[in-house]
């Protein structure tokens, strides 16, 4: 049986590979869970706590950007939003 936690991407590069494999248009970095992945527009990432869904802080971008572009844009976002 697949383990969804250990199957998560660990970088923008791996997230892009997931997006290509699954035919998904976006990639994300879940900053709360420290994982990357691929998603559809509007999908939220999070976890359940005592039966309530808690949305995580994620940076989502188009999967057609290169890993370097994704890293640069994320770095700029964090510089521009240090309290996020």
N, CA, C and O of each residue as an XYZ file, in Angstrom:
336
protein
N       0.850     -1.184      0.000
C       0.000      0.000      0.000
C       0.894      1.246      0.000
O       1.849      1.305      0.774
N       0.606      2.252     -0.857
C       1.442      3.459     -0.914
C       1.388      4.251      0.381
O       0.355      4.291      1.050
N       2.478      4.866      0.725
C       2.571      5.718      1.906
C       2.567      7.162      1.424
O       3.590      7.634      0.927
N       1.423      7.902      1.556
C       1.344      9.242      0.987
C       2.363     10.220      1.573
O       2.800     11.132      0.871
N       2.745     10.061      2.819
C       3.710     10.986      3.417
C       5.091     10.781      2.810
O       5.749     11.753      2.440
N       5.540      9.538      2.701
C       6.862      9.263      2.157
C       6.917      9.375      0.643
O       8.006      9.426      0.069
N       5.752      9.413     -0.022
C       5.701      9.560     -1.471
C       5.679     11.025     -1.903
O       5.679     11.309     -3.100
N       5.661     11.945     -0.966
C       5.618     13.368     -1.296
C       6.962     13.798     -1.874
O       8.012     13.256     -1.531
N       6.896     14.781     -2.756
C       8.123     15.313     -3.347
C       8.905     16.107     -2.306
O       8.330     16.665     -1.371
N      10.208     16.149     -2.480
C      11.082     16.835     -1.533
C      11.738     18.078     -2.126
O      12.591     18.696     -1.490
N      11.338     18.445     -3.353
C      11.918     19.614     -4.022
C      10.979     20.054     -5.139
O      10.049     19.342     -5.519
N      11.258     21.269     -5.658
C      10.496     21.739     -6.806
C      10.699     20.801     -7.999
O       9.761     20.545     -8.755
N      11.904     20.297     -8.165
C      12.197     19.388     -9.283
C      11.327     18.135     -9.190
O      10.735     17.715    -10.185
N      11.249     17.543     -8.013
C      10.417     16.347     -7.834
C       8.938     16.685     -7.997
O       8.172     15.869     -8.509
N       8.529     17.880     -7.567
C       7.132     18.295     -7.731
C       6.785     18.390     -9.221
O       5.700     17.984     -9.636
N       7.711     18.928    -10.021
C       7.496     19.006    -11.466
C       7.373     17.619    -12.082
O       6.557     17.406    -12.978
N       8.182     16.675    -11.602
C       8.092     15.296    -12.097
C       6.723     14.707    -11.770
O       6.132     14.008    -12.593
N       6.218     14.989    -10.562
C       4.876     14.517    -10.169
C       3.813     15.131    -11.077
O       2.906     14.436    -11.535
N       3.926     16.445    -11.337
C       2.947     17.132    -12.182
C       2.937     16.528    -13.585
O       1.871     16.298    -14.157
N       4.116     16.274    -14.136
C       4.204     15.690    -15.481
C       3.603     14.284    -15.494
O       2.843     13.937    -16.398
N       3.943     13.491    -14.500
C       3.467     12.108    -14.414
C       1.950     12.045    -14.250
O       1.293     11.171    -14.817
N       1.394     12.985    -13.463
C      -0.035     12.953    -13.139
C      -0.868     13.887    -14.012
O      -2.089     13.948    -13.871
N      -0.206     14.617    -14.917
C      -0.918     15.523    -15.805
C      -1.556     16.707    -15.075
O      -2.640     17.154    -15.449
N      -0.894     17.213    -14.043
C      -1.433     18.318    -13.257
C      -0.733     19.628    -13.622
O       0.469     19.632    -13.887
N      -1.479     20.744    -13.637
C      -0.931     22.002    -14.136
C      -0.155     22.844    -13.115
O       0.510     23.804    -13.503
N      -0.224     22.511    -11.839
C       0.438     23.327    -10.818
C       1.331     22.470     -9.924
O       1.134     21.264     -9.780
N       2.315     23.134     -9.333
C       3.155     22.521     -8.304
C       3.080     23.410     -7.066
O       2.781     24.600     -7.167
N       3.351     22.830     -5.899
C       3.273     23.609     -4.672
C       4.357     23.199     -3.688
O       4.920     22.107     -3.762
N       4.630     24.115     -2.765
C       5.467     23.837     -1.604
C       4.588     24.084     -0.396
O       4.172     25.215     -0.146
N       4.302     23.030      0.357
C       3.540     23.140      1.596
C       4.540     23.544      2.668
O       5.311     22.717      3.154
N       4.523     24.811      3.029
C       5.515     25.350      3.966
C       5.301     24.869      5.395
O       6.231     24.907      6.201
N       4.101     24.421      5.722
C       3.840     23.914      7.073
C       4.284     22.466      7.235
O       4.807     22.088      8.284
N       4.078     21.653      6.197
C       4.457     20.239      6.260
C       5.833     19.989      5.656
O       6.362     18.882      5.750
N       6.421     21.025      5.029
C       7.735     20.921      4.378
C       7.779     19.803      3.335
O       8.713     19.002      3.290
N       6.726     19.777      2.489
C       6.686     18.841      1.371
C       6.287     19.606      0.117
O       5.745     20.709      0.197
N       6.552     19.027     -1.013
C       6.205     19.593     -2.311
C       5.257     18.629     -2.995
O       5.171     17.461     -2.616
N       4.549     19.111     -3.997
C       3.656     18.234     -4.730
C       3.085     18.919     -5.950
O       3.483     20.027     -6.310
N       2.136     18.234     -6.583
C       1.444     18.738     -7.757
C      -0.045     18.797     -7.439
O      -0.552     18.010     -6.639
N      -0.744     19.748     -8.079
C      -2.164     19.892     -7.761
C      -2.933     20.505     -8.917
O      -2.364     20.958     -9.910
N      -4.245     20.504     -8.752
C      -5.153     21.162     -9.695
C      -5.410     22.584     -9.196
O      -5.204     22.868     -8.016
N      -5.854     23.475    -10.072
C      -6.192     24.834     -9.633
C      -7.243     24.791     -8.513
O      -8.227     24.056     -8.593
N      -7.011     25.586     -7.482
C      -7.973     25.695     -6.394
C      -7.883     24.649     -5.308
O      -8.556     24.771     -4.284
N      -7.069     23.621     -5.500
C      -6.929     22.597     -4.457
C      -6.205     23.180     -3.246
O      -5.253     23.947     -3.390
N      -6.656     22.816     -2.077
C      -5.970     23.241     -0.866
C      -5.227     22.062     -0.264
O      -5.615     20.909     -0.451
N      -4.162     22.357      0.455
C      -3.382     21.325      1.134
C      -3.562     21.544      2.632
O      -3.725     22.677      3.086
N      -3.533     20.487      3.372
C      -3.695     20.618      4.813
C      -3.757     19.264      5.485
O      -3.371     18.242      4.918
N      -4.248     19.286      6.693
C      -4.364     18.060      7.471
C      -5.599     18.152      8.351
O      -6.170     19.227      8.535
N      -6.001     17.012      8.891
C      -7.142     16.992      9.790
C      -6.650     16.961     11.225
O      -5.740     16.209     11.572
N      -7.267     17.789     12.049
C      -6.966     17.832     13.467
C      -8.278     17.716     14.212
O      -9.116     18.615     14.150
N      -8.458     16.613     14.916
C      -9.692     16.350     15.668
C     -10.921     16.492     14.784
O     -11.935     17.050     15.202
N     -10.826     15.980     13.546
C     -11.953     15.975     12.629
C     -12.166     17.267     11.864
O     -13.111     17.363     11.080
N     -11.312     18.268     12.068
C     -11.442     19.541     11.370
C     -10.268     19.719     10.423
O      -9.114     19.510     10.797
N     -10.579     20.112      9.176
C      -9.526     20.338      8.192
C      -8.824     21.649      8.489
O      -9.469     22.689      8.624
N      -7.501     21.600      8.589
C      -6.682     22.787      8.830
C      -5.854     23.024      7.570
O      -4.999     22.212      7.214
N      -6.118     24.147      6.899
C      -5.408     24.459      5.662
C      -3.975     24.872      5.973
O      -3.723     25.621      6.917
N      -3.038     24.373      5.163
C      -1.626     24.712      5.323
C      -1.263     25.904      4.444
O      -1.934     26.191      3.453
N      -0.187     26.594      4.829
C       0.346     27.689      4.015
C       1.153     27.075      2.880
O       2.149     26.389      3.107
N       0.705     27.334      1.656
C       1.363     26.762      0.482
C       1.675     27.839     -0.545
O       0.958     28.830     -0.681
N       2.758     27.613     -1.257
C       3.108     28.441     -2.402
C       2.843     27.582     -3.625
O       3.456     26.529     -3.801
N       1.924     28.037     -4.471
C       1.503     27.270     -5.648
C       1.847     28.065     -6.903
O       1.589     29.266     -6.980
N       2.429     27.385     -7.878
C       2.830     28.043     -9.124
C       2.604     27.099    -10.305
O       2.436     25.893    -10.122
N       2.602     27.656    -11.516
C       2.435     26.827    -12.716
C       3.580     25.815    -12.857
O       4.746     26.132    -12.620
N       3.222     24.621    -13.238
C       4.207     23.541    -13.375
C       5.121     23.730    -14.580
O       6.118     23.019    -14.706
N       4.803     24.677    -15.473
C       5.652     24.863    -16.649
C       6.891     25.701    -16.349
O       7.748     25.850    -17.220
N       7.012     26.255    -15.131
C       8.229     26.982    -14.752
C       9.342     25.985    -14.446
O       9.075     24.855    -14.035
N      10.577     26.402    -14.645
C      11.711     25.515    -14.342
C      11.907     25.455    -12.827
O      11.446     26.344    -12.112
N      12.585     24.419    -12.331
C      12.868     24.361    -10.890
C      13.599     25.613    -10.399
O      13.347     26.087     -9.291
N      14.495     26.140    -11.217
C      15.235     27.341    -10.837
C      14.301     28.550    -10.730
O      14.422     29.352     -9.803
N      13.371     28.677    -11.682
C      12.401     29.780    -11.621
C      11.519     29.655    -10.387
O      11.226     30.650     -9.724
N      11.097     28.436    -10.080
C      10.254     28.204     -8.901
C      11.008     28.586     -7.625
O      10.459     29.257     -6.752
N      12.262     28.156     -7.521
C      13.072     28.483     -6.353
C      13.278     29.991     -6.217
O      13.204     30.533     -5.114
N      13.538     30.666     -7.338
C      13.756     32.114     -7.317
C      12.486     32.848     -6.886
O      12.543     33.759     -6.060
N      11.350     32.454     -7.443
C      10.089     33.098     -7.085
C       9.736     32.846     -5.617
O       9.236     33.740     -4.935
N       9.995     31.635     -5.136
C       9.705     31.353     -3.725
C      10.620     32.178     -2.816
O      10.167     32.742     -1.820
N      11.884     32.243     -3.156
C      12.840     33.019     -2.361
C      12.409     34.488     -2.300
O      12.435     35.103     -1.234
N      12.010     35.047     -3.451
C      11.547     36.438     -3.505
C      10.294     36.615     -2.659
O      10.169     37.606     -1.940
N       9.367     35.668     -2.737
C       8.141     35.755     -1.943
C       8.482     35.827     -0.455
O       7.931     36.653      0.272
N       9.388     34.965     -0.006
C       9.753     34.964      1.414
C      10.469     36.255      1.815
O      10.269     36.750      2.924
N      11.294     36.800      0.932
C      11.949     38.080      1.220
C      10.934     39.215      1.322
O      11.043     40.080      2.191
N       9.949     39.202      0.429
C       8.917     40.234      0.414
C       7.886     40.064      1.528
O       7.194     41.019      1.882
N       7.780     38.859      2.080
C       6.757     38.543      3.089
C       7.395     37.798      4.268
O       7.076     36.633      4.504
N       8.289     38.458      5.008
C       9.035     37.755      6.053
C       8.170     37.214      7.202
O       8.583     36.279      7.889
N       7.002     37.775      7.415
C       6.153     37.324      8.517
C       5.166     36.236      8.112
O       4.384     35.764      8.938
N       5.201     35.839      6.845
C       4.229     34.856      6.360
C       4.530     33.495      6.877
O       3.811     32.545      6.567
